[in-house]
């Protein structure tokens, strides 16, 4: 007979138990809470990092909230097959194995970071979600937006070398704004009329934009007032339910500000603003700025709702580049502000460190000054990494909407040839990927396009090299991995040969590929694959490997194949019984980024829908099925394909993901419009 202790008052979706034989490791934190990490027998040594993160995260959160974790135990369980990455069940958090376990002998820094983030995210739910639960799914962001924000806060405190707040910009904020640029986005507080609609809102708006709103408010109120408001909110609603307005009320009381009026525009409205700047010099040291705001839409169209936000704005200038010289809240469609301390030749930067959820359209002369600031500071001592990312992202979004040309963006990127920050490079690469479909659709000279990209990457590639170093920082490892694959995609001879040799040595001599570059090496190997033999090679590697991180990297690499026969072979393996059911999706998510194979992948989906749905998901209405459909109906299709997609979706039960498919179709239309608008200029740029 097994007897369980009485649970606290809790939501039923948080109940979980497991049955089976498992190894575990155990520790007790400073507050007396017993932590365990469970795994399959024989995997005990892979539990150590997860246990460390569990104990340290819970200690940090209890101190940050000044509210003790209410249970005597915090168990973490690694499941072989799990549809989600993890689930915050109270007292027994469940994870997909590769989200919790770490091989101490063959693990890279990026995988370790992933474990820090996932574990701290789930343990943040023990307060936001478990102790206080949203009243209805309309306020899903109250748990997911906060847990996403807190995973950065916790991980940054435990591993400052990860530079998590810089990563927040490149990973989370930019991702949220990409989705929120579409007409088919939705507010953070989204109406959910029926439980069948719930899965459709587990997206970048609820998670990433929700976290971005929290980060913006954290900076606006200050850490102490933010913490006080959260303490009062969590204490008042412990073991009960709350709504968004309840949170605003307690944060308002703690800060003495009308938080609800400030934040309602961010959680109840769809999208984000573009702030257009005009300026005139009033005196030698004072400049007048005229600002206007409007909703940014990637399609460049008008906002019929004439949405207005309350925008916290900071201004940085060349004369004092370390600290913003002015702060204010823009609450109307138009505003004017006079700022002392700005000389006639100074550049100005609105939204330093990319704290606000908005983009800026600068006057051309100011943008040129900012470009010069980037070029003249190879050691990045003038503008922060977050600020440099914001400038790139501003131009990317403006170029997509037609507010500036894609050539303007490409010219601006040329200023970053000596950039040394991995996260800035990540935003550069993502910007290039976003315009790659336009470049291809415009029939630009492929050789000239590759020459332009090579001119961007060559300097940093020489600086970081191919071989990992023993004293590499976390971001140095990330940068090398990123650049290796970019050079590999450009068929850089030395890089491709290096990657091929590492794979050969791994298979023939059992020499492991260095964990910090393994993913990029395997992707380069597959990207340049001419035939199916390379897939057979990685399939053998997958079957022989017991390293969860390595197996995941292999599956992701298979998704970057460029030749149709290689792609078919990769799909066959991903669907085979050799691949763990929960891991099959990694290949298909990787395929979603392929703009060269859009038509081919769509045709495969049409002809193999039943096999895909049963082979990957087990049921066509599963959450994973939506990811598969998105991979095969990526935005890199032609405009006439939209009618075909509409007919296809009517025949197959994917209605609960209707918004996601509307977003895909919107992106297809955006690309078609952009090619028509930009094609001639792009051909000239690359001539």
Buried (B, 14 or more C-beta within 10 A) or exposed (E): EEEEEEEEEBEEEBEBEEEEEBBBBEBEBEEEBBBBBBBBEEBBBBBBBBBBBBBBBBBBBBEBBEBEBBBEBBBBBBBEEBBBBBBBBBBBBBBBBBBBBBBEEBBBBBBBBBBBBBBBBBBBBBBBBBBBBBBEBBBBBBBBBBBBBBBBBBBBBBBEEBBBBBBBBBBBBBBBBBBBBBBBBBBBBBEBEEEEBEBBBBBBBBBBBBBBBBBBBBBBBEEEBBBBBBBBBBBEBBEEBBBBBBBBBBBBBBBEBEBBEBBBBBBEBBBBBBBBBEBEBEEEBEBBBEBBBBBBBBBBEEBEEEBBBBBBBBBBBBBEBEEBBBEBEBBEBEBEBEBEBBBEEBBBBBBBBBBBBBBBBBEEEBBBBBBBBBEEBEEBEBBBBBBBBBBBBBBBBBBBBBBBBBBBBBBBBEBBBBBBBBBBBBBBBBBBEBBBBBBBBBEBBEEEBBEBBBEBBBBBBEEBEBEBEEEBBBBBBBBBBBBBBBBBBBEBEEBBEBBBEBBEEBBEEEEBBBBBBBBBBBBBBBBBBEEBEBBEBBBEBBEEBEBBBBBBBBBBBBBBBBBEEBBBBBBEBBBEEEBBBBBBBBBBBBBBBBBEBBEBBBEBBBEBBEEBBEBBBEEBBBBBBBBBBBBBBBBBBBBEBBEBBEEBBEEBEBEBBEBBBBBBBBBBBBBBBBBEBBBEBBBEBBE
